[in-house]
Amino acid sequence: MRDRDDFGLPEQKASTGLPLSIMLLSVLTIAAYLLIGGALLDQESRGVAVYVPTSYSSQSNASE
């Protein structure tokens, strides 16, 4: 009679097909999301403006 905690020998061969296919599908999904999102944002052509405070620049010049 077998013991209750006796599960037999450990698995000798592990299948890696499912985890690799899930990772590949995830990478492809993220890449498609980024490409489609980038294409949609390129149509609107938004400009970026950077404002530098003048009081900060004059303080750093005065200390030198």
VOKE-265313 format. One record per atom (N, C-alpha, C): residue in three letters; residue number from 1; x, y, z; atom name. Coordinates in Angstrom, 3 decimals. Example, Ala and Ser with C-alpha at 12.3 -4.5 7.8 and 13.67 -1.06 7.14 Angstrom:
BEGIN
<atom><type>ALA</type><seq>1</seq><u>13.190</u><v>-5.690</v><w>7.800</w><atom>N</atom></atom>
<atom><type>ALA</type><seq>1</seq><u>12.300</u><v>-4.500</v><w>7.800</w><atom>CA</atom></atom>
<atom><type>ALA</type><seq>1</seq><u>13.200</u><v>-3.300</v><w>7.800</w><atom>C</atom></atom>
<atom><type>SER</type><seq>2</seq><u>12.850</u><v>-2.250</v><w>7.080</w><atom>N</atom></atom>
<atom><type>SER</type><seq>2</seq><u>13.670</u><v>-1.060</v><w>7.140</w><atom>CA</atom></atom>
<atom><type>SER</type><seq>2</seq><u>12.900</u><v>0.030</v><w>7.870</w><atom>C</atom></atom>
***
This chain:
BEGIN
<atom><type>MET</type><seq>1</seq><u>0.843</u><v>-1.171</v><w>0.000</w><atom>N</atom></atom>
<atom><type>MET</type><seq>1</seq><u>0.000</u><v>0.000</v><w>0.000</w><atom>CA</atom></atom>
<atom><type>MET</type><seq>1</seq><u>0.895</u><v>1.243</v><w>0.000</w><atom>C</atom></atom>
<atom><type>ARG</type><seq>2</seq><u>0.496</u><v>2.239</v><w>-0.760</w><atom>N</atom></atom>
<atom><type>ARG</type><seq>2</seq><u>1.291</u><v>3.466</v><w>-0.863</w><atom>CA</atom></atom>
<atom><type>ARG</type><seq>2</seq><u>0.979</u><v>4.404</v><w>0.292</w><atom>C</atom></atom>
<atom><type>ASP</type><seq>3</seq><u>2.011</u><v>5.142</v><w>0.669</w><atom>N</atom></atom>
<atom><type>ASP</type><seq>3</seq><u>1.804</u><v>6.158</v><w>1.709</w><atom>CA</atom></atom>
<atom><type>ASP</type><seq>3</seq><u>1.047</u><v>7.345</v><w>1.129</w><atom>C</atom></atom>
<atom><type>ARG</type><seq>4</seq><u>0.440</u><v>8.077</v><w>2.006</w><atom>N</atom></atom>
<atom><type>ARG</type><seq>4</seq><u>-0.328</u><v>9.240</v><w>1.585</w><atom>CA</atom></atom>
<atom><type>ARG</type><seq>4</seq><u>0.564</u><v>10.334</v><w>1.004</w><atom>C</atom></atom>
<atom><type>ASP</type><seq>5</seq><u>1.813</u><v>10.489</v><w>1.477</w><atom>N</atom></atom>
<atom><type>ASP</type><seq>5</seq><u>2.717</u><v>11.544</v><w>1.033</w><atom>CA</atom></atom>
<atom><type>ASP</type><seq>5</seq><u>3.692</u><v>11.081</v><w>-0.049</w><atom>C</atom></atom>
<atom><type>ASP</type><seq>6</seq><u>3.521</u><v>9.879</v><w>-0.575</w><atom>N</atom></atom>
<atom><type>ASP</type><seq>6</seq><u>4.422</u><v>9.354</v><w>-1.596</w><atom>CA</atom></atom>
<atom><type>ASP</type><seq>6</seq><u>3.878</u><v>9.728</v><w>-2.973</w><atom>C</atom></atom>
<atom><type>PHE</type><seq>7</seq><u>4.568</u><v>10.665</v><w>-3.638</w><atom>N</atom></atom>
<atom><type>PHE</type><seq>7</seq><u>4.091</u><v>11.146</v><w>-4.932</w><atom>CA</atom></atom>
<atom><type>PHE</type><seq>7</seq><u>4.868</u><v>10.546</v><w>-6.095</w><atom>C</atom></atom>
<atom><type>GLY</type><seq>8</seq><u>5.773</u><v>9.656</v><w>-5.861</w><atom>N</atom></atom>
<atom><type>GLY</type><seq>8</seq><u>6.525</u><v>9.029</v><w>-6.932</w><atom>CA</atom></atom>
<atom><type>GLY</type><seq>8</seq><u>7.779</u><v>9.816</v><w>-7.280</w><atom>C</atom></atom>
<atom><type>LEU</type><seq>9</seq><u>8.383</u><v>9.458</v><w>-8.399</w><atom>N</atom></atom>
<atom><type>LEU</type><seq>9</seq><u>9.619</u><v>10.092</v><w>-8.831</w><atom>CA</atom></atom>
<atom><type>LEU</type><seq>9</seq><u>9.349</u><v>11.497</v><w>-9.376</w><atom>C</atom></atom>
<atom><type>PRO</type><seq>10</seq><u>10.342</u><v>12.394</v><w>-9.271</w><atom>N</atom></atom>
<atom><type>PRO</type><seq>10</seq><u>10.171</u><v>13.730</v><w>-9.832</w><atom>CA</atom></atom>
<atom><type>PRO</type><seq>10</seq><u>10.149</u><v>13.671</v><w>-11.363</w><atom>C</atom></atom>
<atom><type>GLU</type><seq>11</seq><u>9.628</u><v>14.689</v><w>-11.960</w><atom>N</atom></atom>
<atom><type>GLU</type><seq>11</seq><u>9.513</u><v>14.760</v><w>-13.409</w><atom>CA</atom></atom>
<atom><type>GLU</type><seq>11</seq><u>10.896</u><v>14.813</v><w>-14.037</w><atom>C</atom></atom>
<atom><type>GLN</type><seq>12</seq><u>11.137</u><v>14.006</v><w>-15.040</w><atom>N</atom></atom>
<atom><type>GLN</type><seq>12</seq><u>12.444</u><v>13.933</v><w>-15.683</w><atom>CA</atom></atom>
<atom><type>GLN</type><seq>12</seq><u>12.587</u><v>14.956</v><w>-16.814</w><atom>C</atom></atom>
<atom><type>LYS</type><seq>13</seq><u>11.518</u><v>15.237</v><w>-17.547</w><atom>N</atom></atom>
<atom><type>LYS</type><seq>13</seq><u>11.553</u><v>16.194</v><w>-18.648</w><atom>CA</atom></atom>
<atom><type>LYS</type><seq>13</seq><u>10.516</u><v>17.275</v><w>-18.392</w><atom>C</atom></atom>
<atom><type>ALA</type><seq>14</seq><u>10.944</u><v>18.499</v><w>-18.491</w><atom>N</atom></atom>
<atom><type>ALA</type><seq>14</seq><u>10.015</u><v>19.610</v><w>-18.314</w><atom>CA</atom></atom>
<atom><type>ALA</type><seq>14</seq><u>9.734</u><v>20.234</v><w>-19.681</w><atom>C</atom></atom>
<atom><type>SER</type><seq>15</seq><u>8.498</u><v>20.532</v><w>-19.950</w><atom>N</atom></atom>
<atom><type>SER</type><seq>15</seq><u>8.117</u><v>21.148</v><w>-21.210</w><atom>CA</atom></atom>
<atom><type>SER</type><seq>15</seq><u>8.205</u><v>22.663</v><w>-21.069</w><atom>C</atom></atom>
<atom><type>THR</type><seq>16</seq><u>8.931</u><v>23.301</v><w>-21.985</w><atom>N</atom></atom>
<atom><type>THR</type><seq>16</seq><u>9.095</u><v>24.752</v><w>-21.928</w><atom>CA</atom></atom>
<atom><type>THR</type><seq>16</seq><u>8.277</u><v>25.462</v><w>-22.997</w><atom>C</atom></atom>
<atom><type>GLY</type><seq>17</seq><u>7.483</u><v>24.740</v><w>-23.751</w><atom>N</atom></atom>
<atom><type>GLY</type><seq>17</seq><u>6.721</u><v>25.339</v><w>-24.841</w><atom>CA</atom></atom>
<atom><type>GLY</type><seq>17</seq><u>5.707</u><v>26.362</v><w>-24.370</w><atom>C</atom></atom>
<atom><type>LEU</type><seq>18</seq><u>4.939</u><v>26.047</v><w>-23.361</w><atom>N</atom></atom>
<atom><type>LEU</type><seq>18</seq><u>3.896</u><v>26.963</v><w>-22.891</w><atom>CA</atom></atom>
<atom><type>LEU</type><seq>18</seq><u>4.469</u><v>28.253</v><w>-22.299</w><atom>C</atom></atom>
<atom><type>PRO</type><seq>19</seq><u>5.447</u><v>28.204</v><w>-21.381</w><atom>N</atom></atom>
<atom><type>PRO</type><seq>19</seq><u>5.982</u><v>29.469</v><w>-20.847</w><atom>CA</atom></atom>
<atom><type>PRO</type><seq>19</seq><u>6.642</u><v>30.343</v><w>-21.921</w><atom>C</atom></atom>
<atom><type>LEU</type><seq>20</seq><u>7.362</u><v>29.712</v><w>-22.856</w><atom>N</atom></atom>
<atom><type>LEU</type><seq>20</seq><u>8.004</u><v>30.497</v><w>-23.907</w><atom>CA</atom></atom>
<atom><type>LEU</type><seq>20</seq><u>6.986</u><v>31.115</v><w>-24.845</w><atom>C</atom></atom>
<atom><type>SER</type><seq>21</seq><u>5.935</u><v>30.401</v><w>-25.147</w><atom>N</atom></atom>
<atom><type>SER</type><seq>21</seq><u>4.909</u><v>30.968</v><w>-26.033</w><atom>CA</atom></atom>
<atom><type>SER</type><seq>21</seq><u>4.158</u><v>32.099</v><w>-25.351</w><atom>C</atom></atom>
<atom><type>ILE</type><seq>22</seq><u>3.940</u><v>32.001</v><w>-24.053</w><atom>N</atom></atom>
<atom><type>ILE</type><seq>22</seq><u>3.275</u><v>33.083</v><w>-23.319</w><atom>CA</atom></atom>
<atom><type>ILE</type><seq>22</seq><u>4.154</u><v>34.329</v><w>-23.294</w><atom>C</atom></atom>
<atom><type>MET</type><seq>23</seq><u>5.464</u><v>34.148</v><w>-23.064</w><atom>N</atom></atom>
<atom><type>MET</type><seq>23</seq><u>6.369</u><v>35.296</v><w>-23.057</w><atom>CA</atom></atom>
<atom><type>MET</type><seq>23</seq><u>6.473</u><v>35.924</v><w>-24.440</w><atom>C</atom></atom>
<atom><type>LEU</type><seq>24</seq><u>6.554</u><v>35.123</v><w>-25.487</w><atom>N</atom></atom>
<atom><type>LEU</type><seq>24</seq><u>6.632</u><v>35.653</v><w>-26.838</w><atom>CA</atom></atom>
<atom><type>LEU</type><seq>24</seq><u>5.358</u><v>36.401</v><w>-27.213</w><atom>C</atom></atom>
<atom><type>LEU</type><seq>25</seq><u>4.224</u><v>35.846</v><w>-26.855</w><atom>N</atom></atom>
<atom><type>LEU</type><seq>25</seq><u>2.953</u><v>36.517</v><w>-27.132</w><atom>CA</atom></atom>
<atom><type>LEU</type><seq>25</seq><u>2.854</u><v>37.833</v><w>-26.367</w><atom>C</atom></atom>
<atom><type>SER</type><seq>26</seq><u>3.350</u><v>37.873</v><w>-25.142</w><atom>N</atom></atom>
<atom><type>SER</type><seq>26</seq><u>3.331</u><v>39.107</v><w>-24.350</w><atom>CA</atom></atom>
<atom><type>SER</type><seq>26</seq><u>4.221</u><v>40.179</v><w>-24.974</w><atom>C</atom></atom>
<atom><type>VAL</type><seq>27</seq><u>5.410</u><v>39.791</v><w>-25.412</w><atom>N</atom></atom>
<atom><type>VAL</type><seq>27</seq><u>6.335</u><v>40.750</v><w>-26.027</w><atom>CA</atom></atom>
<atom><type>VAL</type><seq>27</seq><u>5.738</u><v>41.295</v><w>-27.318</w><atom>C</atom></atom>
<atom><type>LEU</type><seq>28</seq><u>5.146</u><v>40.431</v><w>-28.135</w><atom>N</atom></atom>
<atom><type>LEU</type><seq>28</seq><u>4.539</u><v>40.882</v><w>-29.379</w><atom>CA</atom></atom>
<atom><type>LEU</type><seq>28</seq><u>3.347</u><v>41.795</v><w>-29.131</w><atom>C</atom></atom>
<atom><type>THR</type><seq>29</seq><u>2.566</u><v>41.506</v><w>-28.094</w><atom>N</atom></atom>
<atom><type>THR</type><seq>29</seq><u>1.419</u><v>42.345</v><w>-27.760</w><atom>CA</atom></atom>
<atom><type>THR</type><seq>29</seq><u>1.872</u><v>43.732</v><w>-27.301</w><atom>C</atom></atom>
<atom><type>ILE</type><seq>30</seq><u>2.896</u><v>43.797</v><w>-26.474</w><atom>N</atom></atom>
<atom><type>ILE</type><seq>30</seq><u>3.412</u><v>45.081</v><w>-26.001</w><atom>CA</atom></atom>
<atom><type>ILE</type><seq>30</seq><u>4.003</u><v>45.877</v><w>-27.159</w><atom>C</atom></atom>
<atom><type>ALA</type><seq>31</seq><u>4.736</u><v>45.216</v><w>-28.058</w><atom>N</atom></atom>
<atom><type>ALA</type><seq>31</seq><u>5.321</u><v>45.900</v><w>-29.210</w><atom>CA</atom></atom>
<atom><type>ALA</type><seq>31</seq><u>4.229</u><v>46.457</v><w>-30.117</w><atom>C</atom></atom>
<atom><type>ALA</type><seq>32</seq><u>3.181</u><v>45.682</v><w>-30.358</w><atom>N</atom></atom>
<atom><type>ALA</type><seq>32</seq><u>2.074</u><v>46.158</v><w>-31.195</w><atom>CA</atom></atom>
<atom><type>ALA</type><seq>32</seq><u>1.378</u><v>47.341</v><w>-30.535</w><atom>C</atom></atom>
<atom><type>TYR</type><seq>33</seq><u>1.188</u><v>47.283</v><w>-29.230</w><atom>N</atom></atom>
<atom><type>TYR</type><seq>33</seq><u>0.562</u><v>48.385</v><w>-28.489</w><atom>CA</atom></atom>
<atom><type>TYR</type><seq>33</seq><u>1.379</u><v>49.666</v><w>-28.625</w><atom>C</atom></atom>
<atom><type>LEU</type><seq>34</seq><u>2.698</u><v>49.554</v><w>-28.480</w><atom>N</atom></atom>
<atom><type>LEU</type><seq>34</seq><u>3.555</u><v>50.729</v><w>-28.583</w><atom>CA</atom></atom>
<atom><type>LEU</type><seq>34</seq><u>3.592</u><v>51.276</v><w>-29.999</w><atom>C</atom></atom>
<atom><type>LEU</type><seq>35</seq><u>3.634</u><v>50.402</v><w>-31.004</w><atom>N</atom></atom>
<atom><type>LEU</type><seq>35</seq><u>3.662</u><v>50.859</v><w>-32.391</w><atom>CA</atom></atom>
<atom><type>LEU</type><seq>35</seq><u>2.359</u><v>51.539</v><w>-32.784</w><atom>C</atom></atom>
<atom><type>ILE</type><seq>36</seq><u>1.244</u><v>50.970</v><w>-32.393</w><atom>N</atom></atom>
<atom><type>ILE</type><seq>36</seq><u>-0.054</u><v>51.561</v><w>-32.720</w><atom>CA</atom></atom>
<atom><type>ILE</type><seq>36</seq><u>-0.240</u><v>52.878</v><w>-31.977</w><atom>C</atom></atom>
<atom><type>GLY</type><seq>37</seq><u>0.143</u><v>52.912</v><w>-30.700</w><atom>N</atom></atom>
<atom><type>GLY</type><seq>37</seq><u>0.050</u><v>54.149</v><w>-29.920</w><atom>CA</atom></atom>
<atom><type>GLY</type><seq>37</seq><u>0.950</u><v>55.237</v><w>-30.479</w><atom>C</atom></atom>
<atom><type>GLY</type><seq>38</seq><u>2.153</u><v>54.866</v><w>-30.907</w><atom>N</atom></atom>
<atom><type>GLY</type><seq>38</seq><u>3.067</u><v>55.833</v><w>-31.505</w><atom>CA</atom></atom>
<atom><type>GLY</type><seq>38</seq><u>2.539</u><v>56.375</v><w>-32.818</w><atom>C</atom></atom>
<atom><type>ALA</type><seq>39</seq><u>1.907</u><v>55.524</v><w>-33.610</w><atom>N</atom></atom>
<atom><type>ALA</type><seq>39</seq><u>1.347</u><v>55.970</v><w>-34.888</w><atom>CA</atom></atom>
<atom><type>ALA</type><seq>39</seq><u>0.182</u><v>56.926</v><w>-34.658</w><atom>C</atom></atom>
<atom><type>LEU</type><seq>40</seq><u>-0.611</u><v>56.674</v><w>-33.653</w><atom>N</atom></atom>
<atom><type>LEU</type><seq>40</seq><u>-1.743</u><v>57.559</v><w>-33.364</w><atom>CA</atom></atom>
<atom><type>LEU</type><seq>40</seq><u>-1.277</u><v>58.913</v><w>-32.846</w><atom>C</atom></atom>
<atom><type>LEU</type><seq>41</seq><u>-0.218</u><v>58.935</v><w>-32.054</w><atom>N</atom></atom>
<atom><type>LEU</type><seq>41</seq><u>0.278</u><v>60.193</v><w>-31.506</w><atom>CA</atom></atom>
<atom><type>LEU</type><seq>41</seq><u>1.038</u><v>61.011</v><w>-32.538</w><atom>C</atom></atom>
<atom><type>ASP</type><seq>42</seq><u>1.641</u><v>60.367</v><w>-33.537</w><atom>N</atom></atom>
<atom><type>ASP</type><seq>42</seq><u>2.379</u><v>61.097</v><w>-34.563</w><atom>CA</atom></atom>
<atom><type>ASP</type><seq>42</seq><u>1.456</u><v>61.940</v><w>-35.428</w><atom>C</atom></atom>
<atom><type>GLN</type><seq>43</seq><u>0.214</u><v>61.572</v><w>-35.527</w><atom>N</atom></atom>
<atom><type>GLN</type><seq>43</seq><u>-0.719</u><v>62.316</v><w>-36.358</w><atom>CA</atom></atom>
<atom><type>GLN</type><seq>43</seq><u>-1.016</u><v>63.694</v><w>-35.781</w><atom>C</atom></atom>
<atom><type>GLU</type><seq>44</seq><u>-0.973</u><v>63.834</v><w>-34.479</w><atom>N</atom></atom>
<atom><type>GLU</type><seq>44</seq><u>-1.335</u><v>65.109</v><w>-33.845</w><atom>CA</atom></atom>
<atom><type>GLU</type><seq>44</seq><u>-0.163</u><v>66.074</v><w>-33.748</w><atom>C</atom></atom>
<atom><type>SER</type><seq>45</seq><u>1.053</u><v>65.643</v><w>-33.899</w><atom>N</atom></atom>
<atom><type>SER</type><seq>45</seq><u>2.254</u><v>66.474</v><w>-33.926</w><atom>CA</atom></atom>
<atom><type>SER</type><seq>45</seq><u>2.249</u><v>67.536</v><w>-32.825</w><atom>C</atom></atom>
<atom><type>ARG</type><seq>46</seq><u>2.442</u><v>67.101</v><w>-31.634</w><atom>N</atom></atom>
<atom><type>ARG</type><seq>46</seq><u>2.468</u><v>68.021</v><w>-30.493</w><atom>CA</atom></atom>
<atom><type>ARG</type><seq>46</seq><u>3.876</u><v>68.556</v><w>-30.287</w><atom>C</atom></atom>
<atom><type>GLY</type><seq>47</seq><u>3.984</u><v>69.843</v><w>-29.971</w><atom>N</atom></atom>
<atom><type>GLY</type><seq>47</seq><u>5.279</u><v>70.440</v><w>-29.700</w><atom>CA</atom></atom>
<atom><type>GLY</type><seq>47</seq><u>5.550</u><v>70.464</v><w>-28.204</w><atom>C</atom></atom>
<atom><type>VAL</type><seq>48</seq><u>6.816</u><v>70.453</v><w>-27.849</w><atom>N</atom></atom>
<atom><type>VAL</type><seq>48</seq><u>7.206</u><v>70.477</v><w>-26.442</w><atom>CA</atom></atom>
<atom><type>VAL</type><seq>48</seq><u>7.946</u><v>71.773</v><w>-26.188</w><atom>C</atom></atom>
<atom><type>ALA</type><seq>49</seq><u>7.566</u><v>72.490</v><w>-25.152</w><atom>N</atom></atom>
<atom><type>ALA</type><seq>49</seq><u>8.227</u><v>73.738</v><w>-24.787</w><atom>CA</atom></atom>
<atom><type>ALA</type><seq>49</seq><u>8.878</u><v>73.572</v><w>-23.418</w><atom>C</atom></atom>
<atom><type>VAL</type><seq>50</seq><u>10.108</u><v>74.044</v><w>-23.302</w><atom>N</atom></atom>
<atom><type>VAL</type><seq>50</seq><u>10.834</u><v>73.973</v><w>-22.035</w><atom>CA</atom></atom>
<atom><type>VAL</type><seq>50</seq><u>11.094</u><v>75.392</v><w>-21.580</w><atom>C</atom></atom>
<atom><type>TYR</type><seq>51</seq><u>10.660</u><v>75.712</v><w>-20.376</w><atom>N</atom></atom>
<atom><type>TYR</type><seq>51</seq><u>10.847</u><v>77.051</v><w>-19.821</w><atom>CA</atom></atom>
<atom><type>TYR</type><seq>51</seq><u>11.905</u><v>76.991</v><w>-18.730</w><atom>C</atom></atom>
<atom><type>VAL</type><seq>52</seq><u>12.906</u><v>77.827</v><w>-18.843</w><atom>N</atom></atom>
<atom><type>VAL</type><seq>52</seq><u>13.974</u><v>77.884</v><w>-17.848</w><atom>CA</atom></atom>
<atom><type>VAL</type><seq>52</seq><u>13.758</u><v>79.137</v><w>-17.027</w><atom>C</atom></atom>
<atom><type>PRO</type><seq>53</seq><u>13.619</u><v>79.005</v><w>-15.726</w><atom>N</atom></atom>
<atom><type>PRO</type><seq>53</seq><u>13.422</u><v>80.195</v><w>-14.898</w><atom>CA</atom></atom>
<atom><type>PRO</type><seq>53</seq><u>14.675</u><v>81.064</v><w>-14.908</w><atom>C</atom></atom>
<atom><type>THR</type><seq>54</seq><u>14.488</u><v>82.360</v><w>-15.111</w><atom>N</atom></atom>
<atom><type>THR</type><seq>54</seq><u>15.631</u><v>83.261</v><w>-15.203</w><atom>CA</atom></atom>
<atom><type>THR</type><seq>54</seq><u>16.254</u><v>83.521</v><w>-13.836</w><atom>C</atom></atom>
<atom><type>SER</type><seq>55</seq><u>15.460</u><v>83.459</v><w>-12.770</w><atom>N</atom></atom>
<atom><type>SER</type><seq>55</seq><u>16.019</u><v>83.727</v><w>-11.444</w><atom>CA</atom></atom>
<atom><type>SER</type><seq>55</seq><u>16.985</u><v>82.618</v><w>-11.036</w><atom>C</atom></atom>
<atom><type>TYR</type><seq>56</seq><u>16.742</u><v>81.402</v><w>-11.431</w><atom>N</atom></atom>
<atom><type>TYR</type><seq>56</seq><u>17.636</u><v>80.289</v><w>-11.100</w><atom>CA</atom></atom>
<atom><type>TYR</type><seq>56</seq><u>18.960</u><v>80.452</v><w>-11.841</w><atom>C</atom></atom>
<atom><type>SER</type><seq>57</seq><u>18.934</u><v>80.845</v><w>-13.119</w><atom>N</atom></atom>
<atom><type>SER</type><seq>57</seq><u>20.177</u><v>81.006</v><w>-13.877</w><atom>CA</atom></atom>
<atom><type>SER</type><seq>57</seq><u>21.006</u><v>82.152</v><w>-13.333</w><atom>C</atom></atom>
<atom><type>SER</type><seq>58</seq><u>20.378</u><v>83.252</v><w>-12.898</w><atom>N</atom></atom>
<atom><type>SER</type><seq>58</seq><u>21.163</u><v>84.379</v><w>-12.399</w><atom>CA</atom></atom>
<atom><type>SER</type><seq>58</seq><u>21.789</u><v>84.035</v><w>-11.041</w><atom>C</atom></atom>
<atom><type>GLN</type><seq>59</seq><u>21.123</u><v>83.220</v><w>-10.241</w><atom>N</atom></atom>
<atom><type>GLN</type><seq>59</seq><u>21.696</u><v>82.839</v><w>-8.950</w><atom>CA</atom></atom>
<atom><type>GLN</type><seq>59</seq><u>22.917</u><v>81.942</v><w>-9.144</w><atom>C</atom></atom>
<atom><type>SER</type><seq>60</seq><u>22.838</u><v>81.019</v><w>-10.116</w><atom>N</atom></atom>
<atom><type>SER</type><seq>60</seq><u>23.973</u><v>80.131</v><w>-10.317</w><atom>CA</atom></atom>
<atom><type>SER</type><seq>60</seq><u>25.155</u><v>80.903</v><w>-10.919</w><atom>C</atom></atom>
<atom><type>ASN</type><seq>61</seq><u>24.910</u><v>81.939</v><w>-11.728</w><atom>N</atom></atom>
<atom><type>ASN</type><seq>61</seq><u>25.986</u><v>82.741</v><w>-12.289</w><atom>CA</atom></atom>
<atom><type>ASN</type><seq>61</seq><u>26.609</u><v>83.637</v><w>-11.235</w><atom>C</atom></atom>
<atom><type>ALA</type><seq>62</seq><u>25.825</u><v>84.098</v><w>-10.275</w><atom>N</atom></atom>
<atom><type>ALA</type><seq>62</seq><u>26.351</u><v>84.991</v><w>-9.231</w><atom>CA</atom></atom>
<atom><type>ALA</type><seq>62</seq><u>27.255</u><v>84.234</v><w>-8.271</w><atom>C</atom></atom>
<atom><type>SER</type><seq>63</seq><u>27.039</u><v>82.959</v><w>-8.100</w><atom>N</atom></atom>
<atom><type>SER</type><seq>63</seq><u>27.839</u><v>82.219</v><w>-7.145</w><atom>CA</atom></atom>
<atom><type>SER</type><seq>63</seq><u>29.208</u><v>81.843</v><w>-7.705</w><atom>C</atom></atom>
<atom><type>GLU</type><seq>64</seq><u>29.402</u><v>81.935</v><w>-9.009</w><atom>N</atom></atom>
<atom><type>GLU</type><seq>64</seq><u>30.682</u><v>81.536</v><w>-9.605</w><atom>CA</atom></atom>
<atom><type>GLU</type><seq>64</seq><u>31.703</u><v>82.615</v><w>-9.546</w><atom>C</atom></atom>
***
